[in-house]
Amino acid sequence: MGWLWPIGLGLFAVAAGAVFMAFRNPAFIAGLAKIAVSAAWKFLAPIVLKPETPEAREKRIEAFRRNEVPATKQRPHPGEGGHR
């Protein structure tokens, strides 16, 4: 069983060398960045680009014409507004 340690150490060294060589290549870093941005966009696109119904669009335009502040789902911070 003592011969497994040198083999494991050798495999670890080869893997570490491969990672080191890969990260020295700018194309590899660009590819990783592209994959990361693509995954982030797949997650964020449905949130950012929600389809707007015609009724919601009309309400938004009318509120803008009346110079109203749009309602948000956020609660005020403690100490802001409200009663004590």
All heavy atoms as an XYZ file, in Angstrom:
651
protein
N       0.802     -1.192      0.000
C       0.000      0.000      0.000
C       0.845      1.257      0.000
O       0.320      2.326     -0.295
C      -0.924      0.020      1.222
C      -2.014     -1.024      1.188
S      -2.970     -0.919     -0.298
C      -4.513     -0.382      0.301
N       2.107      1.141      0.326
C       2.976      2.303      0.332
C       3.251      2.833     -1.063
O       3.662      3.974     -1.241
N       3.008      2.042     -2.084
C       3.250      2.482     -3.457
C       2.114      3.356     -3.997
O       2.252      3.989     -5.044
C       3.480      1.271     -4.366
C       2.382      0.232     -4.263
C       2.309     -0.783     -3.373
C       1.205      0.157     -5.060
N       1.159     -1.506     -3.550
C       0.452     -0.941     -4.606
C       0.697      0.910     -6.113
C      -0.757     -1.306     -5.147
C      -0.512      0.521     -6.656
C      -1.221     -0.568     -6.180
N       0.951      3.399     -3.298
C      -0.164      4.232     -3.759
C       0.120      5.721     -3.551
O      -0.339      6.550     -4.342
C      -1.453      3.867     -3.026
C      -2.120      2.574     -3.462
C      -3.334      2.295     -2.595
C      -2.526      2.642     -4.918
N       0.852      6.077     -2.498
C       1.136      7.476     -2.225
C       1.939      8.134     -3.347
O       1.568      9.236     -3.790
C       1.858      7.628     -0.884
C       0.924      7.461      0.270
C       0.786      6.376      1.063
C      -0.034      8.411      0.720
N      -0.192      6.565      1.990
C      -0.718      7.830      1.811
C      -0.400      9.686      0.321
C      -1.729      8.489      2.499
C      -1.399     10.335      1.017
C      -2.063      9.740      2.086
N       3.016      7.526     -3.838
C       3.749      8.168     -4.942
C       2.908      8.295     -6.218
O       2.994      9.301     -6.928
C       4.946      7.251     -5.169
C       5.116      6.497     -3.910
C       3.748      6.373     -3.310
N       2.058      7.295     -6.487
C       1.201      7.377     -7.677
C       0.188      8.513     -7.505
O      -0.033      9.315     -8.425
C       0.486      6.030     -7.922
C       1.513      4.966     -8.348
C      -0.599      6.178     -8.980
C       0.941      3.580     -8.479
N      -0.425      8.594     -6.335
C      -1.383      9.678     -6.080
C      -0.723     11.037     -6.146
O      -1.289     11.988     -6.704
N       0.489     11.138     -5.591
C       1.217     12.403     -5.640
C       1.569     12.774     -7.074
O       1.466     13.939     -7.471
C       2.484     12.313     -4.789
C       3.282     13.594     -4.628
C       2.431     14.670     -3.974
C       4.540     13.329     -3.826
N       1.943     11.772     -7.864
C       2.253     12.031     -9.277
C       1.032     12.505    -10.053
O       1.108     13.452    -10.842
N      -0.111     11.862     -9.816
C      -1.346     12.280    -10.496
C      -1.754     13.686    -10.071
O      -2.210     14.483    -10.898
C      -2.472     11.289    -10.198
C      -2.374      9.931    -10.894
C      -3.478      9.017    -10.396
C      -2.445     10.099    -12.397
N      -1.587     13.986     -8.786
C      -1.902     15.324     -8.299
C      -1.000     16.359     -8.951
O      -1.453     17.442     -9.342
C      -1.760     15.376     -6.772
C      -2.129     16.708     -6.203
C      -3.455     17.061     -6.035
C      -1.149     17.616     -5.835
C      -3.803     18.293     -5.512
C      -1.486     18.852     -5.314
C      -2.812     19.192     -5.152
N       0.286     16.051     -9.088
C       1.223     16.979     -9.715
C       0.868     17.205    -11.184
O       0.937     18.340    -11.678
C       2.653     16.457     -9.577
N       0.484     16.150    -11.882
C       0.099     16.296    -13.295
C      -1.158     17.163    -13.403
O      -1.240     18.049    -14.263
C      -0.127     14.913    -13.942
C      -0.798     15.033    -15.300
C       1.205     14.179    -14.072
N      -2.138     16.936    -12.523
C      -3.365     17.731    -12.555
C      -3.072     19.195    -12.224
O      -3.599     20.108    -12.874
C      -4.381     17.158    -11.583
N      -2.226     19.432    -11.230
C      -1.875     20.804    -10.872
C      -1.147     21.494    -12.018
O      -1.391     22.665    -12.314
C      -1.016     20.817     -9.606
N      -0.266     20.776    -12.680
C       0.438     21.339    -13.835
C      -0.512     21.665    -14.977
O      -0.381     22.698    -15.635
N      -1.496     20.795    -15.207
C      -2.466     21.043    -16.279
C      -3.302     22.274    -15.969
O      -3.565     23.101    -16.855
C      -3.359     19.818    -16.456
N      -3.728     22.431    -14.718
C      -4.505     23.611    -14.336
C      -3.658     24.864    -14.475
O      -4.116     25.894    -14.990
C      -5.051     23.454    -12.896
C      -5.621     24.753    -12.372
C      -6.092     22.356    -12.857
N      -2.402     24.783    -14.056
C      -1.507     25.931    -14.169
C      -1.322     26.336    -15.637
O      -1.412     27.517    -15.978
C      -0.149     25.595    -13.540
C       0.867     26.681    -13.695
C       0.791     27.830    -12.925
C       1.912     26.564    -14.610
C       1.729     28.837    -13.062
C       2.845     27.569    -14.761
C       2.761     28.703    -13.978
N      -1.099     25.364    -16.496
C      -0.901     25.670    -17.916
C      -2.187     26.207    -18.548
O      -2.137     27.107    -19.393
C      -0.426     24.417    -18.666
C       0.956     23.945    -18.232
S       2.231     25.182    -18.461
C       2.405     25.145    -20.221
N      -3.340     25.683    -18.137
C      -4.604     26.151    -18.706
C      -4.864     27.606    -18.324
O      -5.284     28.408    -19.162
C      -5.755     25.262    -18.244
N      -4.608     27.961    -17.070
C      -4.887     29.324    -16.620
C      -3.869     30.324    -17.137
O      -4.091     31.524    -17.036
C      -4.983     29.383    -15.095
C      -6.358     29.048    -14.589
C      -6.676     27.754    -14.221
C      -7.329     30.019    -14.520
C      -7.941     27.450    -13.766
C      -8.593     29.719    -14.070
C      -8.902     28.423    -13.693
N      -2.769     29.875    -17.708
C      -1.815     30.793    -18.319
C      -2.258     31.196    -19.722
O      -1.749     32.159    -20.282
C      -0.432     30.136    -18.409
C       0.234     30.038    -17.058
C       1.610     29.453    -17.160
N       2.467     30.303    -17.977
C       3.596     29.898    -18.524
N       4.003     28.670    -18.344
N       4.311     30.713    -19.249
N      -3.222     30.473    -20.275
C      -3.700     30.727    -21.630
C      -4.867     31.730    -21.584
O      -5.907     31.437    -21.008
C      -4.163     29.405    -22.253
C      -4.566     29.548    -23.690
O      -4.585     30.642    -24.234
N      -4.893     28.434    -24.310
N      -4.707     32.897    -22.214
C      -5.800     33.885    -22.188
C      -7.091     33.381    -22.852
O      -8.186     33.776    -22.442
C      -5.238     35.073    -22.964
C      -3.769     34.895    -22.938
C      -3.521     33.430    -22.857
N      -6.978     32.523    -23.835
C      -8.183     32.000    -24.488
C      -8.992     31.147    -23.510
O     -10.224     31.136    -23.548
C      -7.807     31.188    -25.719
N      -8.304     30.433    -22.638
C      -8.990     29.618    -21.643
C      -9.752     30.511    -20.657
O     -10.912     30.242    -20.330
C      -7.972     28.747    -20.894
C      -8.579     27.886    -19.830
C      -9.271     26.736    -20.152
C      -8.457     28.228    -18.499
C      -9.836     25.940    -19.165
C      -9.008     27.449    -17.508
C      -9.701     26.299    -17.843
N      -9.116     31.578    -20.223
C      -9.769     32.508    -19.297
C     -10.968     33.164    -19.976
O     -12.035     33.318    -19.373
C      -8.768     33.583    -18.806
C      -7.571     32.934    -18.116
C      -9.436     34.588    -17.894
C      -7.916     32.179    -16.872
N     -10.810     33.535    -21.236
C     -11.924     34.139    -21.978
C     -13.073     33.147    -22.120
O     -14.248     33.524    -22.008
C     -11.448     34.608    -23.343
N     -12.752     31.896    -22.359
C     -13.788     30.868    -22.463
C     -14.531     30.683    -21.154
O     -15.756     30.541    -21.134
N     -13.781     30.673    -20.050
C     -14.430     30.559    -18.741
C     -15.320     31.764    -18.464
O     -16.426     31.618    -17.932
C     -13.381     30.440    -17.637
C     -12.739     29.079    -17.427
C     -11.759     29.141    -16.275
C     -13.774     28.020    -17.167
N     -14.838     32.937    -18.815
C     -15.645     34.147    -18.618
C     -16.916     34.090    -19.459
O     -18.000     34.471    -18.993
C     -14.831     35.386    -18.956
N     -16.792     33.602    -20.683
C     -17.959     33.488    -21.562
C     -18.986     32.516    -20.989
O     -20.185     32.793    -20.995
C     -17.513     33.020    -22.942
C     -18.634     32.866    -23.921
C     -18.125     32.388    -25.267
C     -19.274     32.129    -26.215
N     -18.826     31.552    -27.475
N     -18.513     31.405    -20.453
C     -19.422     30.429    -19.848
C     -20.102     31.028    -18.623
O     -21.308     30.858    -18.413
C     -18.650     29.144    -19.483
C     -18.232     28.405    -20.764
C     -19.482     28.234    -18.595
C     -17.259     27.275    -20.521
N     -19.336     31.751    -17.808
C     -19.905     32.354    -16.598
C     -20.950     33.416    -16.941
O     -22.020     33.472    -16.325
C     -18.794     32.956    -15.746
N     -20.649     34.269    -17.916
C     -21.599     35.313    -18.314
C     -22.846     34.687    -18.927
O     -23.966     35.139    -18.666
C     -20.923     36.304    -19.283
C     -21.937     37.216    -19.937
C     -19.868     37.110    -18.548
N     -22.669     33.641    -19.712
C     -23.813     32.967    -20.320
C     -24.720     32.364    -19.251
O     -25.949     32.487    -19.331
C     -23.318     31.882    -21.272
O     -24.381     31.119    -21.759
N     -24.128     31.726    -18.250
C     -24.930     31.140    -17.176
C     -25.640     32.225    -16.381
O     -26.815     32.058    -16.011
C     -24.040     30.307    -16.269
N     -24.952     33.322    -16.114
C     -25.577     34.420    -15.374
C     -26.731     35.014    -16.182
O     -27.785     35.338    -15.628
C     -24.545     35.496    -15.043
N     -26.562     35.174    -17.482
C     -27.617     35.744    -18.312
C     -28.831     34.823    -18.380
O     -29.971     35.276    -18.351
C     -27.102     36.046    -19.711
C     -28.164     36.640    -20.571
C     -28.756     36.077    -21.658
C     -28.803     37.918    -20.406
N     -29.710     36.916    -22.168
C     -29.763     38.052    -21.417
C     -28.638     38.944    -19.482
C     -30.549     39.177    -21.539
C     -29.441     40.059    -19.617
C     -30.375     40.167    -20.628
N     -28.598     33.503    -18.445
C     -29.727     32.572    -18.463
C     -30.537     32.678    -17.180
O     -31.743     32.472    -17.182
C     -29.226     31.135    -18.637
C     -28.832     30.810    -20.044
C     -28.396     29.362    -20.172
C     -27.934     29.056    -21.567
N     -27.487     27.674    -21.701
N     -29.871     32.998    -16.076
C     -30.568     33.153    -14.807
C     -31.267     34.509    -14.722
O     -32.395     34.605    -14.258
C     -29.572     32.998    -13.646
C     -30.175     33.273    -12.313
C     -31.022     32.359    -11.721
C     -29.909     34.457    -11.645
C     -31.592     32.612    -10.483
C     -30.463     34.719    -10.414
C     -31.311     33.789     -9.828
N     -30.597     35.568    -15.179
C     -31.114     36.925    -14.992
C     -32.078     37.382    -16.091
O     -32.886     38.269    -15.852
C     -29.955     37.913    -14.908
C     -29.083     37.790    -13.666
C     -27.894     38.730    -13.766
C     -29.880     38.080    -12.424
N     -31.978     36.837    -17.279
C     -32.800     37.302    -18.399
C     -34.296     37.241    -18.099
O     -35.009     38.215    -18.362
C     -32.468     36.534    -19.666
N     -34.822     36.141    -17.564
C     -36.263     36.132    -17.283
C     -36.668     37.149    -16.221
O     -37.791     37.645    -16.239
C     -36.527     34.713    -16.772
C     -35.386     33.903    -17.242
C     -34.224     34.825    -17.337
N     -35.763     37.473    -15.323
C     -36.071     38.448    -14.278
C     -36.054     39.860    -14.849
O     -36.933     40.673    -14.576
C     -35.059     38.312    -13.116
C     -35.194     36.940    -12.474
C     -35.257     39.419    -12.083
C     -34.087     36.602    -11.509
N     -35.041     40.159    -15.658
C     -34.861     41.506    -16.195
C     -35.832     41.787    -17.325
O     -36.372     42.884    -17.431
C     -33.400     41.688    -16.669
C     -33.211     43.016    -17.352
C     -32.443     41.545    -15.511
N     -36.066     40.818    -18.169
C     -36.876     41.021    -19.377
C     -38.275     40.436    -19.238
O     -38.758     39.747    -20.120
C     -36.170     40.384    -20.577
C     -34.768     40.884    -20.875
C     -34.150     40.083    -21.996
C     -34.800     42.342    -21.220
N     -38.940     40.741    -18.127
C     -40.301     40.245    -17.934
C     -41.201     40.843    -19.011
O     -41.155     42.047    -19.264
C     -40.826     40.649    -16.570
C     -40.229     39.889    -15.432
C     -40.873     40.322    -14.132
C     -40.257     39.584    -12.980
N     -40.795     40.040    -11.691
N     -42.026     40.027    -19.631
C     -42.953     40.586    -20.615
C     -43.996     41.458    -19.924
O     -44.503     41.126    -18.858
C     -43.593     39.357    -21.262
C     -43.367     38.245    -20.304
C     -42.136     38.579    -19.515
N     -44.281     42.579    -20.531
C     -45.237     43.525    -19.967
C     -46.565     43.389    -20.703
O     -46.614     43.453    -21.931
C     -44.696     44.951    -20.099
C     -45.514     45.983    -19.410
C     -44.871     47.347    -19.502
O     -44.251     47.646    -20.529
O     -45.003     48.115    -18.548
N     -47.638     43.219    -19.957
C     -48.954     43.112    -20.573
C     -49.393     44.493    -21.062
O     -48.943     45.513    -20.540
C     -49.991     42.572    -19.569
O     -50.110     43.501    -18.499
C     -49.578     41.207    -19.036
N     -50.261     44.545    -22.041
C     -50.745     45.845    -22.521
C     -51.432     46.656    -21.423
O     -51.298     47.879    -21.367
C     -51.732     45.481    -23.624
C     -51.316     44.134    -24.096
C     -50.744     43.446    -22.887
N     -52.147     45.968    -20.516
C     -52.823     46.683    -19.426
C     -51.794     47.305    -18.478
O     -51.943     48.456    -18.053
C     -53.742     45.742    -18.652
C     -54.902     45.199    -19.458
C     -54.513     43.977    -20.288
O     -53.471     43.359    -20.003
O     -55.253     43.666    -21.234
N     -50.757     46.552    -18.147
C     -49.722     47.068    -17.247
C     -48.974     48.226    -17.900
O     -48.611     49.192    -17.233
C     -48.739     45.958    -16.872
N     -48.779     48.149    -19.218
C     -48.096     49.238    -19.931
C     -48.938     50.508    -19.896
O     -48.421     51.608    -19.658
C     -47.820     48.825    -21.370
C     -47.045     49.846    -22.152
C     -46.657     49.293    -23.529
N     -45.765     50.199    -24.196
C     -46.155     51.205    -24.972
N     -47.439     51.422    -25.173
N     -45.264     51.986    -25.553
N     -50.232     50.371    -20.111
C     -51.114     51.534    -20.070
C     -51.128     52.160    -18.673
O     -51.092     53.389    -18.541
C     -52.533     51.138    -20.483
C     -52.678     50.859    -21.963
C     -52.366     52.076    -22.814
O     -52.701     53.206    -22.400
O     -51.764     51.903    -23.889
N     -51.160     51.333    -17.626
C     -51.135     51.862    -16.263
C     -49.829     52.603    -16.000
O     -49.832     53.662    -15.370
C     -51.307     50.715    -15.261
C     -52.726     50.216    -15.145
C     -52.836     49.030    -14.216
C     -52.424     49.404    -12.810
N     -52.573     48.271    -11.863
N     -48.723     52.038    -16.468
C     -47.422     52.676    -16.253
C     -47.340     54.014    -16.981
O     -46.880     55.022    -16.432
C     -46.305     51.742    -16.734
C     -44.911     52.299    -16.538
C     -43.847     51.319    -16.991
N     -44.046     50.790    -18.320
C     -43.677     51.410    -19.450
N     -43.116     52.593    -19.393
N     -43.877     50.853    -20.623
N     -47.825     54.060    -18.211
C     -47.791     55.305    -18.993
C     -48.701     56.354    -18.356
O     -48.332     57.529    -18.243
C     -48.188     55.021    -20.460
C     -47.085     54.212    -21.142
C     -48.459     56.307    -21.213
C     -47.443     53.701    -22.517
N     -49.876     55.939    -17.915
C     -50.802     56.886    -17.290
C     -50.238     57.420    -15.969
O     -50.365     58.604    -15.667
C     -52.163     56.221    -17.046
C     -53.234     57.164    -16.586
C     -53.484     58.309    -17.552
O     -53.391     58.111    -18.775
O     -53.765     59.428    -17.062
N     -49.592     56.560    -15.198
C     -48.979     57.006    -13.943
C     -47.840     57.987    -14.235
O     -47.645     58.960    -13.503
C     -48.462     55.809    -13.156
N     -47.109     57.752    -15.299
C     -46.034     58.667    -15.677
C     -46.603     60.030    -16.077
O     -46.050     61.069    -15.737
C     -45.213     58.063    -16.820
C     -44.071     58.921    -17.265
C     -42.911     59.010    -16.510
C     -44.159     59.658    -18.437
C     -41.865     59.803    -16.919
C     -43.119     60.457    -18.852
C     -41.964     60.531    -18.090
N     -47.717     60.012    -16.806
C     -48.352     61.268    -17.218
C     -48.826     62.076    -16.011
O     -48.779     63.301    -16.012
C     -49.529     60.979    -18.136
C     -49.125     60.582    -19.524
C     -50.333     60.450    -20.417
N     -49.926     59.881    -21.693
C     -50.588     58.944    -22.341
N     -51.725     58.490    -21.852
N     -50.151     58.484    -23.481
N     -49.307     61.361    -14.981
C     -49.783     62.042    -13.769
C     -48.634     62.353    -12.814
O     -48.877     62.897    -11.738
C     -50.818     61.176    -13.065
C     -52.129     61.071    -13.820
C     -53.177     60.383    -12.966
N     -52.726     59.090    -12.481
C     -53.149     57.914    -12.925
N     -54.066     57.862    -13.867
N     -52.688     56.795    -12.412
N     -47.433     61.999    -13.167
C     -46.231     62.249    -12.368
C     -46.315     61.547    -11.008
O     -45.951     62.107     -9.982
C     -45.992     63.748    -12.179
C     -44.558     64.039    -11.785
O     -43.678     63.204    -11.968
N     -44.321     65.210    -11.235
N     -46.800     60.301    -11.019
C     -46.913     59.518     -9.798
C     -45.683     58.629     -9.640
O     -45.083     58.199    -10.619
C     -48.156     58.622     -9.834
C     -49.453     59.394     -9.798
C     -50.645     58.466     -9.897
O     -50.465     57.247    -10.111
O     -51.768     58.962     -9.766
N     -45.355     58.355     -8.397
C     -44.253     57.439     -8.115
C     -44.801     56.017     -8.200
O     -45.823     55.717     -7.585
C     -43.676     57.704     -6.711
C     -42.580     56.718     -6.378
C     -43.187     59.132     -6.606
N     -44.136     55.158     -8.946
C     -44.661     53.796     -9.060
C     -44.576     53.058     -7.726
O     -43.642     53.248     -6.954
C     -43.769     53.131    -10.114
C     -42.538     53.953    -10.148
C     -42.936     55.339     -9.740
N     -45.574     52.236     -7.448
C     -45.592     51.464     -6.204
C     -44.544     50.357     -6.293
O     -44.333     49.755     -7.341
C     -46.964     50.854     -5.996
N     -43.872     50.108     -5.186
C     -42.886     49.038     -5.126
C     -43.338     48.002     -4.124
O     -44.200     48.245     -3.282
C     -41.499     49.565     -4.710
O     -41.608     50.093     -3.397
C     -41.014     50.640     -5.660
N     -42.741     46.835     -4.200
C     -43.051     45.766     -3.271
C     -42.138     45.826     -2.054
O     -42.225     45.001     -1.173
C     -42.898     44.419     -3.969
C     -43.876     44.212     -5.092
C     -43.669     42.875     -5.751
C     -44.618     42.709     -6.925
N     -44.408     41.455     -7.616
N     -41.250     46.805     -2.013
C     -40.307     46.900     -0.911
C     -40.935     47.641      0.256
O     -41.692     48.589      0.081
C     -39.043     47.621     -1.355
C     -38.303     46.896     -2.455
C     -37.111     47.695     -2.935
O     -36.983     48.863     -2.622
N     -36.252     47.068     -3.691
N     -40.575     47.209      1.447
C     -41.017     47.892      2.654
C     -40.026     49.003      2.950
O     -38.856     48.919      2.599
C     -41.051     46.933      3.826
C     -42.027     45.780      3.614
C     -42.029     44.894      4.806
N     -40.643     44.587      5.165
C     -40.276     43.593      5.935
N     -41.162     42.825      6.462
N     -38.998     43.366      6.195
N     -40.460     50.057      3.641
C     -39.511     51.109      4.010
C     -38.525     50.591      5.048
O     -38.824     49.669      5.809
C     -40.383     52.212      4.578
C     -41.642     51.542      4.954
C     -41.820     50.364      4.048
N     -37.359     51.195      5.072
C     -36.361     50.831      6.071
C     -36.836     51.264      7.444
O     -37.616     52.207      7.576
C     -35.027     51.525      5.765
C     -34.379     51.014      4.520
N     -33.749     49.813      4.458
C     -34.257     51.560      3.294
C     -33.269     49.619      3.253
N     -33.572     50.665      2.515
N     -36.380     50.579      8.482
C     -36.760     51.001      9.832
C     -36.329     52.448     10.074
O     -35.227     52.829      9.772
C     -35.993     50.039     10.739
C     -35.718     48.851      9.899
C     -35.585     49.360      8.498
N     -37.221     53.230     10.617
C     -36.935     54.621     10.887
C     -37.344     55.557      9.768
O     -37.336     56.765      9.924
N     -37.711     55.008      8.605
C     -38.152     55.851      7.489
C     -39.670     55.854      7.443
O     -40.304     54.814      7.259
C     -37.632     55.314      6.159
C     -36.162     55.495      5.950
C     -35.744     55.024      4.565
O     -36.609     54.638      3.770
O     -34.552     55.056      4.294
N     -40.253     57.005      7.568
C     -41.694     57.125      7.435
C     -42.436     56.329      8.485
O     -41.871     55.792      9.432
N     -43.725     56.220      8.328
C     -44.538     55.468      9.270
C     -44.659     56.152     10.612
O     -44.263     57.298     10.785
N     -45.195     55.459     11.555
C     -45.373     56.011     12.906
C     -44.472     55.285     13.876
O     -43.991     54.205     13.627
C     -46.825     55.912     13.320
C     -47.340     54.500     13.317
N     -47.561     53.806     12.154
C     -47.633     53.656     14.319
C     -47.977     52.591     12.448
N     -48.032     52.474     13.759
N     -44.287     55.905     15.035
C     -43.405     55.298     16.044
C     -44.205     54.714     17.171
O     -45.142     55.139     17.626
C     -42.444     56.341     16.592
C     -41.478     56.762     15.527
C     -40.498     57.733     16.122
N     -39.636     58.182     15.066
C     -38.338     58.223     15.163
N     -37.743     57.886     16.255
N     -37.623     58.626     14.167
